[in-house]
Amino acid sequence: MTVLFRNLRVWGYVVVFLLSATVLAFSAYFATIFLPQIHREFTIYSLVVPSWTFVVFVPLLFWYSNPLLEICFLFITAVAWLAMGAWASDMFGPAECFALKGQKITTSKGSINASSYCYEAKIVEAFSWSLFGILIFFFLFVIALANRSQVLGRPDIWKEHINNLPWFGQYPGWPGLSISQYPSGQGAYGFPSAYAGPNYQPMPMMDENHVQQQHGHSIIIYPGVNGGRARIEQRPGIVHNV
């Protein structure tokens, strides 16, 4: 696996979990003072979104995920946090919390300080927008890295484990090596020269994707019969006609 992308993904999701936990804690507090009569819809939604984030991304992080699965859940969760941020902005607006000092706001169990509630609500709003931004960045990164991996010779990367994705400038599937460390002409399944011994000599590689020509040899390609796969042969010297 590519270590750099794996570490960035882990730390990024740790930040997502911490922010989601903070929002969930404030939402749970709002639920205890407002439900079931006041701000019912928003309070319930503010509990659902961070809970969904934990339920979905904990298995993706600790058990299994592939790029296709990841971008689907990243998109859904990012849209949910976008709605959360927009709803919070609509509810609380541009209110200046310090101006509410000394005022009270009604709850289902009495009243609380309006200024304190305003600051707590602003935290929920800010963290919702932050989570939307983080998830969208991950969404775009996964798409970009998967496309790069396909170009570098991993056509099935969308269905492979998410940790096989390389960071920019790295090669898919190997731990932390850059593209420049791979011998010229080898594809994604060639063995990297950094892992070979001092007497390593590149071997001819022939598969359905590419052929590495041996020094002093000519490559002859015979067309396939009845639409079958072409036959590839290497002969010493220069072959003019076959």
Buried (B, 14 or more C-beta within 10 A) or exposed (E): BBBBBBEBBEEBBEEBBEBBEBBBBBBEEBBEBBBEEBBEEBBEBBBBBBEBBBEBBEEBBEEEBBBBBBBEBBEEBBEBBBBBBBBBEEEBEEBEBEEBEEEEBEBBEEEBBBBEBBEBBBBBBBBBBBBBBBBBEBBEBBBEBBEBBBEBBBEEBBEBBBBBBBBEEBBBBBEBBEEEBBBEEBBBEBBBBEEEEEEEEBEEBBEEEBBBEBEEBBBEEEEEEEEEEEEBEBEEEEEEEE
